[in-house]
């Protein structure tokens, strides 16, 4: 009987510890374990990492995290001047030379330029170890107010742009018999959110295509890492689509919003790369708990969404709760 009591107490202590870890977590428990006990980010030293959307926000932050440990970087986005600024900052982060950072302007919607861009990376570095598909735009509009052209434009940028570039890089990784493709998705790719249906559509599509790539690429040594960030400090909403073509949302985030820092999100993405994690959730509570609930108890999650209502869900997703 004594041993039974001790066992029950130990089990209770274990669950209490796990509960405390979960409440304080800013990522799923597997990611938190890797962050504390897994491979260090500096295990990526010397690897060639191509980051799209590298001119600002999470892509920019990831570039700095990888520069600190001596990765060789390819920085892509449309705005070359911003990329040059990021490059200059990268050179101050770690022991790097100018040749270790290639600035490569790229428009993800111009599919016919992707092969030429990939050739330039190979000419410069000779290989591509990691491709980070981070480019894209968000959206703020109700379904009833969204022109079909917005759905088309978002699909071209957020989905086909990522797929097109990946298809140019994948033959190189197959030849190398090694490589990682990271996709920066969103919690909007795990659970549907109001006021962003077109954005949700693109993120769910990315999950389907890159999960299939995971299955097909495994025998060629290709790893796929899907990242699902929650509310994160960035300028993402400034350039978000609305419901009308040619419009942008244009509203900055409030300084008091409850969001994960860009630096921490980028750090956890780097941890995911170092540990070859296949799927990670990066978010503060309560969004992280909602993702867990949607994953493991979807009917309960749908019931909770009904109870909360659209206004409350929007407050949570925007980090205002």
BAFI-3210 file (N, C-alpha, C; in Angstrom, 3 decimals, decimal comma, padded with zeros to 6 digits):
// residues 321
n [1|2|3|4|5|6|7|8|9|10|11|12|13|14|15|16|17|18|19|20|21|22|23|24|25|26|27|28|29|30|31|32|33|34|35|36|37|38|39|40|41|42|43|44|45|46|47|48|49|50|51|52|53|54|55|56|57|58|59|60|61|62|63|64|65|66|67|68|69|70|71|72|73|74|75|76|77|78|79|80|81|82|83|84|85|86|87|88|89|90|91|92|93|94|95|96|97|98|99|100|101|102|103|104|105|106|107|108|109|110|111|112|113|114|115|116|117|118|119|120|121|122|123|124|125|126|127|128|129|130|131|132|133|134|135|136|137|138|139|140|141|142|143|144|145|146|147|148|149|150|151|152|153|154|155|156|157|158|159|160|161|162|163|164|165|166|167|168|169|170|171|172|173|174|175|176|177|178|179|180|181|182|183|184|185|186|187|188|189|190|191|192|193|194|195|196|197|198|199|200|201|202|203|204|205|206|207|208|209|210|211|212|213|214|215|216|217|218|219|220|221|222|223|224|225|226|227|228|229|230|231|232|233|234|235|236|237|238|239|240|241|242|243|244|245|246|247|248|249|250|251|252|253|254|255|256|257|258|259|260|261|262|263|264|265|266|267|268|269|270|271|272|273|274|275|276|277|278|279|280|281|282|283|284|285|286|287|288|289|290|291|292|293|294|295|296|297|298|299|300|301|302|303|304|305|306|307|308|309|310|311|312|313|314|315|316|317|318|319|320|321]
n.u [000,827|001,966|003,797|002,043|000,792|003,007|003,587|001,273|001,478|003,886|003,105|001,111|002,641|004,224|002,300|001,479|003,815|004,041|001,735|002,315|004,515|003,196|001,421|003,212|004,495|005,764|005,513|004,809|004,992|006,949|008,662|009,444|010,890|012,992|014,119|015,175|016,723|017,622|019,459|021,815|021,479|023,808|024,693|024,023|025,949|027,725|025,964|024,039|021,502|018,494|016,359|013,158|011,139|012,767|013,232|012,037|010,415|009,616|011,217|013,473|014,319|014,968|017,123|019,073|019,357|020,462|022,744|024,261|025,323|026,940|025,899|025,610|024,019|021,174|019,340|016,129|013,586|011,261|012,172|015,093|016,740|016,011|016,811|019,577|020,065|019,428|021,409|023,754|023,375|023,422|026,110|027,252|026,531|027,879|030,843|031,320|031,836|031,389|030,824|029,500|026,861|024,313|022,512|019,490|017,169|013,695|010,579|007,913|005,653|006,381|006,868|008,498|010,992|012,176|013,812|016,141|016,950|017,512|019,644|021,565|022,058|023,272|025,517|026,862|027,131|027,189|025,562|022,411|021,260|019,112|015,855|013,841|010,619|009,170|007,982|005,094|001,661|-000,819|-004,384|-007,292|-010,533|-014,076|-015,690|-017,950|-017,364|-015,196|-013,534|-013,280|-010,923|-009,056|-008,780|-007,558|-005,154|-003,938|-003,607|-001,795|000,486|000,912|000,729|001,246|003,582|005,359|005,420|006,380|009,021|010,089|010,001|012,059|014,257|014,213|015,246|017,996|018,410|017,689|019,751|021,840|021,146|020,169|018,569|016,523|013,249|011,620|008,496|006,892|004,020|000,965|-001,112|-003,524|-003,543|-004,098|-006,442|-009,533|-010,038|-012,015|-012,593|-010,432|-010,520|-009,485|-006,765|-006,575|-007,314|-005,071|-003,077|-003,956|-003,814|-001,038|-000,238|-001,298|000,110|002,846|002,935|002,519|004,872|006,647|006,237|006,928|009,536|011,130|012,714|014,711|016,205|015,140|013,894|010,939|009,697|007,041|005,883|003,844|003,033|001,559|-000,037|002,295|004,804|005,077|005,223|003,174|000,401|000,257|000,637|-001,334|-003,761|-007,077|-010,558|-010,827|-009,305|-006,101|-006,185|-004,786|-004,570|-003,271|-003,135|-001,279|000,094|-001,042|000,801|000,367|-000,507|-000,855|001,529|003,913|007,406|009,240|011,912|011,983|010,261|011,717|014,004|012,986|012,216|014,728|015,712|013,997|014,909|017,529|017,012|015,613|012,789|009,434|006,899|005,832|004,418|004,158|003,568|002,070|000,010|-003,527|-003,726|-002,109|-003,168|-005,664|-004,988|-004,019|-006,408|-008,003|-006,603|-006,650|-009,185|-011,408|-014,238|-014,967|-013,490|-014,816|-017,271|-016,464|-015,693|-018,179|-019,314|-017,584|-017,755|-017,409|-016,247|-014,802|-012,998|-011,555|-010,307|-008,612|-006,954|-005,675|-004,088|-005,143|-006,104]
n.v [-001,209|001,207|001,679|002,078|004,486|006,197|005,980|007,128|009,740|010,570|010,425|012,367|014,642|014,680|015,249|017,767|019,239|019,066|020,459|023,031|023,580|023,618|025,793|027,886|027,722|028,660|027,316|024,118|021,050|019,229|020,877|022,583|020,803|020,221|022,749|023,012|020,681|019,595|019,483|022,094|025,377|026,132|023,865|024,046|025,426|026,659|025,670|026,168|028,400|029,366|032,013|033,155|036,145|037,693|040,306|041,573|041,366|038,069|036,570|038,219|038,218|035,486|035,287|036,734|035,117|032,795|033,818|034,375|031,913|031,240|030,401|030,169|032,481|033,093|035,744|036,640|038,648|041,122|043,747|045,163|047,066|046,855|044,254|044,535|046,057|044,179|042,297|043,740|043,964|041,269|040,675|041,749|040,080|037,666|035,617|036,326|036,750|039,089|037,574|035,439|036,024|036,232|038,492|038,298|039,441|038,718|037,880|036,113|035,575|035,659|033,197|032,213|033,193|031,779|029,539|030,689|032,201|030,178|028,945|030,968|030,872|028,363|028,772|030,556|029,371|026,613|024,648|023,882|023,736|024,227|025,376|028,042|028,695|031,506|033,771|035,820|037,021|038,343|038,574|040,603|040,529|040,001|037,043|037,546|040,009|039,732|039,847|037,537|037,728|038,381|035,985|034,518|035,962|035,722|032,976|032,551|033,884|032,985|030,213|028,904|030,306|029,451|026,716|026,638|027,692|025,802|023,522|024,036|023,905|021,372|019,251|019,677|019,122|016,442|015,408|015,934|014,213|015,080|017,579|020,299|021,510|024,200|025,490|028,395|028,614|029,155|029,477|029,699|027,794|025,552|025,824|027,203|030,700|033,619|036,453|036,208|034,388|033,792|033,817|031,723|029,630|029,485|028,655|026,169|024,797|024,795|023,075|020,593|020,120|020,169|018,235|015,997|016,142|015,567|012,820|011,795|012,714|011,587|009,260|010,337|011,752|014,167|016,510|017,849|020,684|022,009|025,026|026,581|029,517|031,535|034,600|037,067|039,542|041,788|043,398|042,499|042,952|045,446|045,249|043,557|041,856|042,999|042,894|043,861|044,275|045,721|047,149|047,629|046,492|048,067|048,800|049,218|047,031|047,144|048,429|047,186|044,660|041,131|039,336|037,017|037,675|038,746|037,959|035,751|033,957|033,532|032,380|029,943|028,771|028,352|026,504|024,408|023,757|022,907|020,596|019,068|018,951|018,035|019,194|022,137|024,180|027,517|029,753|031,992|031,477|032,289|031,029|028,858|026,768|026,581|025,629|023,082|021,992|022,043|020,238|017,767|017,473|018,097|018,450|019,537|021,856|023,197|023,606|025,342|027,543|028,391|029,196|031,258|033,100|035,220|037,776|037,578|035,526|036,804|038,793|037,209|036,003|038,245|038,918|040,428|039,664]
n.w [000,000|000,794|-001,271|-003,373|-002,675|-002,743|-005,449|-006,598|-005,611|-006,818|-009,480|-009,507|-008,930|-011,215|-013,217|-012,360|-012,702|-015,491|-016,179|-015,244|-016,873|-019,325|-019,081|-018,906|-021,289|-024,560|-026,828|-028,416|-026,473|-027,330|-028,797|-026,731|-025,158|-026,922|-027,050|-024,509|-024,028|-026,413|-029,594|-029,998|-031,461|-032,712|-033,958|-036,551|-037,862|-040,659|-042,554|-045,541|-045,809|-047,177|-047,041|-047,564|-047,685|-046,082|-045,430|-043,318|-040,068|-038,968|-040,760|-041,023|-038,343|-038,038|-039,775|-038,344|-036,053|-037,173|-038,314|-036,083|-035,368|-037,440|-039,941|-043,529|-045,535|-047,627|-048,599|-049,360|-050,821|-051,992|-051,699|-052,201|-050,919|-048,236|-047,753|-047,989|-045,726|-043,740|-044,288|-043,600|-040,861|-040,155|-040,567|-038,354|-036,380|-036,066|-036,723|-039,738|-043,266|-045,997|-048,248|-047,192|-046,989|-049,170|-051,002|-052,564|-054,474|-054,897|-056,298|-055,257|-056,753|-059,370|-061,086|-063,150|-062,654|-060,673|-061,117|-062,187|-059,994|-058,163|-059,467|-059,183|-056,445|-056,227|-057,829|-056,211|-053,614|-053,975|-052,908|-051,267|-048,146|-046,440|-047,012|-046,267|-046,381|-046,059|-047,013|-047,757|-047,344|-045,094|-044,336|-043,888|-043,747|-044,154|-045,391|-047,005|-048,015|-049,630|-052,638|-055,362|-056,708|-054,768|-053,355|-055,379|-055,813|-053,304|-053,181|-055,264|-054,257|-051,498|-051,657|-054,319|-054,919|-052,905|-053,427|-056,075|-055,845|-054,085|-055,697|-057,458|-055,811|-054,660|-056,444|-056,148|-053,447|-053,483|-055,024|-053,307|-051,334|-048,952|-046,984|-045,814|-045,783|-044,642|-043,638|-042,951|-041,572|-040,045|-037,101|-038,199|-040,100|-038,746|-037,318|-038,224|-038,649|-038,062|-040,246|-041,893|-044,030|-046,617|-046,141|-044,252|-045,952|-047,667|-045,911|-044,973|-047,387|-047,833|-045,780|-046,649|-049,108|-048,384|-046,395|-047,964|-049,440|-047,398|-047,024|-049,581|-049,862|-047,931|-048,400|-049,914|-048,195|-047,443|-045,251|-043,798|-042,225|-040,610|-039,464|-037,113|-036,193|-033,591|-032,527|-033,179|-032,720|-035,299|-038,567|-040,045|-040,364|-041,514|-044,272|-045,057|-047,115|-047,975|-048,583|-051,072|-054,247|-054,577|-052,223|-048,915|-045,524|-043,552|-040,846|-037,922|-035,355|-031,946|-029,155|-026,757|-027,175|-026,670|-027,579|-028,978|-028,998|-031,893|-031,982|-030,211|-031,489|-033,861|-032,762|-031,738|-034,126|-035,255|-033,412|-034,039|-036,609|-036,021|-034,613|-036,361|-036,296|-037,120|-037,038|-035,536|-032,979|-032,261|-029,905|-027,504|-024,556|-024,581|-027,020|-027,734|-026,173|-027,374|-029,889|-029,230|-028,222|-030,524|-032,088|-030,684|-029,610|-031,496|-031,770|-029,309|-029,497|-031,587|-030,349|-028,303|-029,814|-030,727|-028,309|-027,503|-029,610|-032,564|-032,160|-029,746|-030,412|-032,414|-030,884|-029,343|-031,325|-032,289|-030,224|-028,156|-025,735]
ca.u [000,000|002,867|004,354|000,965|000,642|004,172|003,420|000,223|002,027|004,853|002,354|000,459|003,691|004,604|001,270|001,505|004,970|003,699|000,735|003,024|005,286|002,280|000,898|004,293|005,142|005,498|005,563|004,332|005,879|008,114|009,550|010,006|011,918|014,146|014,720|015,910|017,621|017,973|020,658|021,946|021,369|025,124|024,937|023,736|027,066|028,248|024,927|023,508|020,077|017,822|015,168|012,315|010,520|013,847|013,471|011,392|009,656|010,153|012,315|014,629|014,775|015,604|018,436|019,994|019,623|021,346|024,029|024,998|026,007|027,818|025,294|025,725|022,640|020,623|018,228|015,260|012,331|011,181|012,794|016,539|017,341|015,773|017,670|020,940|020,106|019,472|022,741|024,719|023,179|023,889|027,576|027,663|026,019|028,781|032,070|030,928|032,334|030,339|030,491|028,667|025,461|023,932|021,244|018,898|015,784|012,842|009,126|007,399|004,587|006,987|007,342|009,523|012,301|012,635|014,937|017,324|017,368|018,119|020,958|022,484|022,451|024,216|026,768|027,536|027,451|027,410|024,573|021,357|020,955|017,805|015,012|012,801|009,521|008,626|007,318|003,638|000,893|-002,031|-005,616|-008,304|-011,815|-015,100|-015,904|-018,978|-016,812|-013,931|-013,579|-012,616|-009,563|-008,198|-008,474|-006,608|-003,856|-003,342|-003,190|-000,572|001,608|001,147|000,779|001,996|004,926|006,172|005,570|007,232|010,414|010,490|010,226|013,376|015,294|014,147|016,203|019,328|018,427|017,698|021,112|022,675|020,609|019,950|018,034|015,334|012,344|010,784|007,371|006,330|002,578|000,255|-002,166|-004,657|-003,470|-004,501|-007,845|-010,077|-010,234|-012,866|-012,027|-009,203|-010,796|-008,561|-005,477|-006,702|-007,311|-003,710|-002,273|-004,388|-003,262|000,384|-000,119|-001,539|001,162|004,141|002,841|002,757|006,310|007,341|006,154|007,666|010,938|011,862|013,738|015,788|016,880|014,555|013,076|009,997|009,319|005,917|005,844|002,547|003,100|000,381|000,193|003,714|005,091|005,591|004,491|002,390|-000,924|000,373|000,583|-002,323|-004,862|-008,423|-011,481|-010,820|-008,005|-005,387|-006,212|-004,052|-005,186|-002,593|-003,224|-000,193|-000,283|-000,953|001,976|-000,016|-001,035|-000,216|002,115|005,275|008,367|009,808|013,186|011,730|009,716|012,834|014,870|012,355|012,311|016,101|015,762|013,297|015,819|018,662|016,547|014,863|011,407|008,575|005,779|005,961|003,463|004,885|002,575|001,751|-001,356|-004,314|-003,808|-001,480|-004,144|-006,722|-004,458|-004,043|-007,796|-008,464|-005,901|-006,961|-010,617|-011,967|-015,643|-014,967|-012,963|-015,886|-018,248|-015,894|-015,755|-019,560|-019,522|-016,802|-018,223|-016,373|-015,532|-013,832|-011,947|-010,707|-009,472|-007,575|-006,002|-004,920|-003,272|-005,742|-006,719]
ca.v [000,000|002,353|001,917|002,606|005,900|006,899|006,038|008,102|011,069|010,884|010,658|013,666|015,656|014,719|015,958|019,173|019,834|019,200|021,514|024,302|023,763|023,952|027,144|028,843|027,427|029,463|026,378|022,795|020,434|018,660|022,001|023,054|019,835|020,440|024,025|022,846|019,530|019,090|020,007|023,545|026,029|026,211|022,660|024,419|026,229|026,331|025,252|027,203|028,566|030,348|032,516|034,116|037,069|037,964|041,745|042,121|040,507|036,773|036,201|039,010|037,706|034,185|035,545|037,129|033,953|031,876|034,504|034,270|030,620|031,045|029,849|030,943|032,906|033,708|036,580|036,986|039,393|042,035|045,046|044,942|047,970|046,276|043,070|045,008|046,443|042,943|041,721|044,500|043,595|039,883|040,664|042,146|039,092|036,544|035,617|036,130|037,685|039,548|036,487|034,459|036,458|036,591|039,206|037,815|039,915|037,686|038,007|034,748|035,402|035,572|031,818|031,927|033,680|030,976|028,690|031,530|032,548|028,973|028,789|031,943|030,362|027,260|029,366|031,263|028,518|025,229|023,734|024,481|022,791|024,524|026,404|028,518|029,352|032,430|034,893|035,757|038,125|037,990|039,167|041,008|040,829|038,966|036,292|038,200|041,238|039,421|039,586|036,284|038,053|038,337|034,568|034,109|036,599|035,135|031,613|032,651|034,293|032,184|028,769|028,549|030,873|028,566|025,437|026,846|027,802|024,511|022,575|024,306|023,548|019,951|018,399|019,863|018,373|015,015|015,088|015,960|013,211|015,737|018,936|020,592|022,554|024,730|026,308|029,216|028,678|029,971|028,720|029,740|026,569|024,460|026,037|028,309|031,943|034,576|037,690|035,892|033,110|033,555|033,499|030,359|028,732|029,283|027,936|024,772|024,234|024,536|021,873|019,413|019,881|019,880|016,931|015,017|016,189|014,859|011,385|011,476|013,108|010,941|008,340|011,141|012,493|015,509|016,722|018,962|021,245|022,942|025,888|027,231|030,569|032,287|036,050|037,413|040,943|041,958|044,415|041,676|043,503|046,664|044,929|042,498|042,038|043,183|042,177|044,511|044,288|046,985|047,712|046,963|046,736|049,296|049,134|048,617|046,362|047,945|048,121|046,416|043,361|039,971|038,601|036,514|038,556|038,254|037,300|034,442|033,109|033,165|031,467|028,628|028,212|027,865|025,273|023,389|023,342|022,177|019,299|018,417|018,710|017,968|020,121|022,878|025,251|028,578|030,742|032,162|031,144|031,057|030,486|027,537|025,815|026,416|024,760|021,727|021,542|021,804|019,065|016,520|017,405|019,060|018,764|020,463|023,124|023,864|024,065|026,503|028,676|028,878|029,875|032,494|034,035|035,718|038,934|037,122|034,786|037,803|039,413|036,245|035,825|039,485|039,146|041,473|039,043]
ca.w [000,000|000,868|-002,606|-004,204|-002,313|-003,287|-006,898|-006,907|-005,333|-007,872|-010,711|-009,364|-009,057|-012,628|-013,983|-011,954|-013,384|-016,906|-016,297|-015,089|-018,106|-020,415|-018,871|-019,137|-022,572|-025,755|-027,943|-028,034|-025,489|-028,021|-029,087|-025,464|-024,772|-027,801|-026,670|-023,249|-023,966|-027,740|-030,255|-029,965|-032,764|-033,356|-034,759|-037,941|-038,369|-041,981|-043,494|-046,433|-045,519|-048,032|-046,356|-048,278|-046,734|-045,126|-045,298|-042,125|-039,157|-038,565|-041,652|-040,618|-037,056|-038,235|-040,377|-037,280|-035,201|-037,889|-038,499|-034,823|-035,263|-038,586|-041,157|-044,764|-045,733|-048,831|-048,157|-050,493|-050,684|-053,139|-051,423|-052,106|-049,930|-046,914|-047,656|-047,739|-044,315|-042,958|-044,482|-042,804|-039,461|-040,014|-040,511|-037,002|-035,421|-035,865|-037,535|-041,123|-044,269|-046,900|-049,168|-046,493|-047,052|-050,537|-051,166|-053,811|-054,598|-055,488|-056,192|-055,260|-057,744|-060,703|-061,042|-064,152|-062,181|-059,541|-061,516|-062,290|-058,639|-057,585|-060,110|-058,587|-055,129|-056,443|-058,316|-055,116|-052,463|-054,384|-052,335|-050,441|-047,070|-045,849|-047,623|-045,351|-047,088|-045,074|-047,670|-047,874|-046,760|-044,365|-044,862|-042,916|-044,408|-044,056|-046,631|-047,829|-048,589|-050,307|-054,078|-055,733|-057,126|-053,583|-053,138|-056,417|-055,562|-052,104|-053,514|-056,069|-053,420|-050,294|-051,930|-055,525|-054,823|-052,063|-054,120|-057,246|-055,423|-053,522|-056,792|-058,040|-054,838|-054,307|-057,169|-055,563|-052,193|-053,818|-055,458|-052,101|-050,415|-047,667|-047,070|-045,009|-046,253|-043,557|-044,082|-041,886|-041,800|-039,060|-036,426|-039,128|-040,869|-037,859|-036,959|-039,011|-037,914|-038,777|-040,769|-042,641|-044,686|-047,731|-045,514|-043,732|-047,109|-048,172|-044,924|-045,022|-048,625|-047,610|-044,956|-047,471|-050,102|-047,768|-045,729|-049,022|-049,721|-046,320|-047,304|-050,801|-049,795|-046,840|-048,910|-050,503|-047,136|-047,332|-044,059|-043,885|-040,927|-040,692|-038,283|-036,963|-035,177|-033,189|-032,567|-033,055|-033,020|-036,660|-039,341|-040,957|-040,650|-042,321|-045,700|-045,263|-048,055|-047,420|-049,459|-052,375|-054,913|-054,520|-050,877|-047,836|-044,224|-043,168|-039,423|-037,146|-034,117|-030,733|-028,336|-025,577|-027,567|-026,046|-028,693|-028,837|-029,658|-033,148|-031,682|-029,616|-032,548|-034,736|-032,011|-031,696|-035,475|-035,400|-032,611|-034,828|-037,677|-035,444|-034,117|-037,436|-035,894|-038,303|-036,876|-034,283|-032,700|-031,558|-029,488|-026,094|-024,184|-024,641|-028,380|-027,752|-025,640|-028,373|-030,943|-028,667|-028,156|-031,889|-032,606|-029,988|-029,288|-032,456|-031,503|-028,172|-030,003|-032,337|-029,357|-027,621|-030,735|-030,696|-027,030|-027,467|-030,621|-033,473|-031,627|-028,756|-031,118|-033,066|-029,853|-028,972|-032,427|-032,456|-029,035|-027,328|-024,571]
c.u [000,860|003,415|003,299|000,775|001,780|004,041|002,394|000,732|002,995|004,150|001,668|001,459|004,103|003,588|001,213|002,648|004,662|002,675|001,384|003,835|004,387|001,782|001,955|004,908|004,818|005,676|005,038|005,387|007,104|009,134|010,204|011,099|013,176|014,869|015,591|016,996|018,109|019,263|020,653|021,868|022,713|025,512|024,662|024,884|027,552|027,199|024,414|021,995|019,507|016,508|014,411|011,589|011,505|014,056|012,861|010,834|010,353|011,319|013,591|015,196|015,479|016,987|019,456|020,348|020,610|022,712|024,889|025,823|026,819|027,219|025,609|024,302|022,363|019,366|017,404|013,993|012,289|012,017|014,298|017,183|017,169|016,636|019,113|021,100|020,208|020,843|023,773|024,605|023,657|025,402|028,101|027,288|027,005|029,992|031,774|031,617|031,183|029,896|029,597|027,191|025,164|022,568|020,677|017,435|014,932|011,374|008,544|006,326|005,113|007,678|008,498|010,903|012,916|013,809|016,221|017,856|018,064|019,505|021,984|022,961|023,498|025,551|027,563|028,008|027,687|026,410|023,495|020,981|019,544|017,112|013,926|011,770|008,776|007,848|005,812|002,982|-000,354|-003,246|-006,545|-009,566|-012,783|-015,274|-016,869|-018,465|-015,561|-014,147|-012,803|-011,183|-008,579|-007,806|-007,413|-005,216|-003,163|-002,851|-001,892|000,645|001,908|001,304|001,662|003,407|005,861|006,462|006,528|008,708|010,922|010,793|011,557|014,499|015,344|015,089|017,624|019,443|018,418|019,090|022,065|022,340|020,417|019,395|016,797|014,544|011,472|009,702|006,839|004,853|001,948|-000,709|-003,443|-004,641|-003,801|-005,961|-008,342|-010,355|-011,131|-012,064|-010,723|-009,369|-009,816|-007,182|-005,496|-006,626|-005,890|-002,878|-002,672|-003,842|-001,784|000,587|-000,283|-000,387|002,470|004,110|003,063|004,236|007,090|007,384|007,026|009,164|011,781|012,984|014,907|016,515|016,349|013,629|012,168|009,611|008,223|005,814|004,512|002,622|001,714|000,671|001,647|003,902|005,707|004,840|003,537|001,065|-000,872|000,130|-000,461|-003,329|-006,135|-009,374|-011,499|-009,413|-007,400|-005,374|-005,285|-004,698|-004,589|-002,629|-002,099|-000,730|-000,176|000,212|001,642|-000,521|-000,178|000,308|003,517|006,225|008,887|011,078|012,963|011,156|010,824|013,763|014,291|012,323|013,706|016,301|015,113|014,174|016,955|018,265|015,705|013,444|010,498|007,376|005,915|004,894|004,174|003,889|002,519|000,345|-002,232|-004,378|-003,213|-002,449|-005,259|-006,266|-004,444|-005,463|-008,322|-007,848|-006,443|-008,429|-011,367|-013,429|-015,769|-014,479|-014,042|-016,965|-017,748|-015,939|-017,165|-019,815|-018,821|-017,335|-017,080|-015,574|-014,460|-012,688|-011,002|-009,793|-008,317|-006,527|-005,163|-004,070|-003,821|-006,477|-005,674]
c.v [001,257|002,700|002,490|004,095|006,725|007,052|007,066|009,522|011,491|011,189|012,024|014,802|015,818|015,524|017,438|019,901|020,061|020,314|022,890|024,610|024,225|025,386|028,189|028,721|028,471|028,613|025,033|022,085|019,778|019,744|022,518|022,110|020,052|021,728|023,885|021,781|019,028|019,664|021,530|024,119|026,060|024,934|022,918|025,180|025,726|025,917|026,447|027,257|029,687|030,733|033,468|034,986|037,518|039,442|042,347|040,999|039,175|036,347|036,937|038,489|036,373|034,346|035,907|035,947|032,998|032,499|034,377|032,990|030,292|030,321|030,754|031,229|033,424|034,444|037,020|037,692|040,331|043,292|044,894|045,825|047,426|045,032|043,469|045,432|045,214|042,286|042,426|044,149|042,168|039,825|041,105|041,099|037,977|036,641|035,319|037,147|038,081|038,441|035,433|034,822|036,950|037,271|038,868|038,266|038,900|038,032|036,605|034,518|035,356|034,216|031,545|032,451|032,760|030,068|029,504|031,922|031,367|028,731|029,746|031,485|029,262|027,788|029,996|030,312|027,051|024,233|024,556|023,446|022,978|025,613|026,770|029,304|030,246|033,586|034,712|036,959|037,592|038,659|039,525|041,422|039,679|038,285|037,030|039,459|040,997|039,072|038,312|036,528|038,054|036,898|034,091|034,683|035,997|033,717|031,635|032,965|033,287|030,697|028,459|029,126|029,982|027,239|025,567|026,905|026,481|023,501|022,810|023,842|022,041|019,059|018,503|019,067|016,872|014,573|015,037|014,816|013,786|017,132|019,077|021,715|022,961|025,617|027,080|029,427|029,614|029,066|028,747|028,558|025,340|024,587|027,288|029,515|032,882|035,775|037,458|034,606|032,802|033,172|032,075|029,336|028,443|028,461|026,466|024,088|023,899|023,263|020,623|019,101|019,471|018,629|015,816|014,978|015,450|013,352|011,016|011,733|012,363|010,040|009,076|011,984|013,898|015,570|017,928|019,396|022,283|023,708|026,629|028,288|031,140|033,770|036,398|038,881|041,036|043,109|043,749|042,331|044,762|046,389|043,862|042,870|042,386|042,348|042,722|044,529|045,692|047,641|046,942|047,354|047,979|049,675|048,455|047,912|047,326|047,500|047,258|045,024|042,226|039,060|038,113|037,454|037,913|037,458|035,897|033,477|032,619|032,175|030,058|027,977|027,654|026,580|024,127|022,863|022,489|020,769|018,533|018,036|018,812|018,908|020,813|023,960|026,274|029,669|030,843|031,624|032,400|030,414|029,083|026,470|025,553|025,523|023,311|021,173|021,210|020,540|017,769|016,377|018,382|019,413|019,745|021,835|023,895|024,389|025,327|027,738|029,263|029,693|031,231|033,542|034,641|036,872|038,514|036,362|035,750|038,498|038,498|036,141|037,078|039,810|040,218|040,903|038,236]
c.w [000,000|-000,512|-003,556|-003,947|-002,895|-004,798|-007,318|-006,706|-006,429|-009,192|-010,672|-009,530|-010,512|-013,437|-013,616|-012,650|-014,856|-017,129|-016,196|-016,341|-019,242|-020,295|-019,215|-020,527|-023,630|-027,009|-027,481|-027,191|-026,129|-028,340|-027,813|-024,965|-025,615|-027,437|-025,426|-023,325|-025,327|-028,287|-030,215|-031,378|-033,475|-034,088|-036,242|-038,591|-039,732|-042,991|-044,302|-046,263|-046,385|-047,368|-047,274|-047,247|-045,674|-044,846|-044,042|-041,261|-038,882|-039,448|-041,313|-039,301|-037,177|-038,852|-039,301|-036,379|-035,868|-038,150|-037,249|-034,742|-036,511|-039,766|-042,346|-045,239|-047,135|-048,390|-049,357|-050,032|-051,882|-052,938|-051,170|-051,043|-048,516|-046,706|-047,371|-046,277|-043,419|-043,081|-043,609|-041,323|-039,204|-039,839|-039,153|-035,960|-035,115|-036,768|-038,999|-042,010|-045,175|-047,848|-048,522|-046,507|-048,466|-050,528|-052,540|-053,892|-055,363|-055,255|-056,318|-056,315|-059,177|-060,825|-061,998|-063,747|-061,130|-059,895|-061,596|-060,923|-057,973|-058,171|-059,507|-057,211|-055,281|-056,947|-057,177|-054,019|-052,820|-053,843|-051,618|-049,392|-046,527|-046,667|-046,623|-046,154|-046,096|-045,710|-047,736|-047,228|-046,064|-045,014|-043,717|-043,678|-044,160|-045,414|-047,560|-048,525|-049,436|-051,773|-054,405|-056,199|-055,971|-053,277|-054,127|-056,144|-054,343|-052,368|-054,317|-055,209|-052,319|-050,557|-053,137|-055,512|-054,030|-052,784|-055,299|-056,858|-054,862|-054,620|-057,496|-057,116|-054,583|-055,119|-056,622|-054,275|-052,448|-054,252|-054,267|-051,156|-049,012|-047,902|-046,206|-045,665|-045,071|-044,158|-042,884|-042,185|-040,773|-038,311|-037,262|-040,080|-040,043|-037,443|-037,679|-038,128|-038,715|-039,251|-041,533|-043,436|-045,807|-047,210|-044,960|-044,861|-047,573|-047,203|-044,838|-046,273|-048,466|-046,801|-045,802|-048,406|-049,432|-046,892|-046,753|-049,396|-048,646|-046,589|-048,501|-050,665|-048,793|-047,345|-049,556|-049,463|-046,932|-046,121|-044,283|-042,481|-041,135|-039,379|-038,257|-035,859|-034,858|-033,284|-032,250|-033,419|-034,416|-037,323|-040,332|-041,334|-041,514|-043,795|-046,018|-046,352|-047,284|-048,278|-050,868|-052,962|-054,843|-053,156|-049,942|-046,517|-043,567|-041,710|-038,650|-035,911|-032,939|-029,868|-027,136|-025,920|-027,016|-027,155|-028,345|-029,561|-030,941|-032,886|-031,126|-030,652|-033,468|-034,048|-031,983|-033,078|-035,727|-034,607|-033,382|-035,956|-037,133|-035,022|-035,129|-036,996|-037,114|-038,234|-035,538|-034,200|-031,834|-031,179|-027,971|-025,828|-024,319|-026,029|-028,443|-027,246|-026,643|-029,516|-030,470|-028,671|-029,545|-032,478|-032,003|-029,588|-030,194|-032,204|-030,341|-028,606|-030,757|-031,390|-028,660|-028,516|-030,789|-029,436|-027,012|-028,436|-031,412|-032,886|-030,632|-029,418|-031,817|-032,071|-029,467|-030,070|-032,647|-031,232|-028,128|-026,125|-023,806]
res [x|x|x|x|x|x|x|x|x|x|x|x|x|x|x|x|x|x|x|x|x|x|x|x|x|x|x|x|x|x|x|x|x|x|x|x|x|x|x|x|x|x|x|x|x|x|x|x|x|x|x|x|x|x|x|x|x|x|x|x|x|x|x|x|x|x|x|x|x|x|x|x|x|x|x|x|x|x|x|x|x|x|x|x|x|x|x|x|x|x|x|x|x|x|x|x|x|x|x|x|x|x|x|x|x|x|x|x|x|x|x|x|x|x|x|x|x|x|x|x|x|x|x|x|x|x|x|x|x|x|x|x|x|x|x|x|x|x|x|x|x|x|x|x|x|x|x|x|x|x|x|x|x|x|x|x|x|x|x|x|x|x|x|x|x|x|x|x|x|x|x|x|x|x|x|x|x|x|x|x|x|x|x|x|x|x|x|x|x|x|x|x|x|x|x|x|x|x|x|x|x|x|x|x|x|x|x|x|x|x|x|x|x|x|x|x|x|x|x|x|x|x|x|x|x|x|x|x|x|x|x|x|x|x|x|x|x|x|x|x|x|x|x|x|x|x|x|x|x|x|x|x|x|x|x|x|x|x|x|x|x|x|x|x|x|x|x|x|x|x|x|x|x|x|x|x|x|x|x|x|x|x|x|x|x|x|x|x|x|x|x|x|x|x|x|x|x|x|x|x|x|x|x|x|x|x|x|x|x|x|x|x|x|x|x|x|x|x|x|x|x]
***
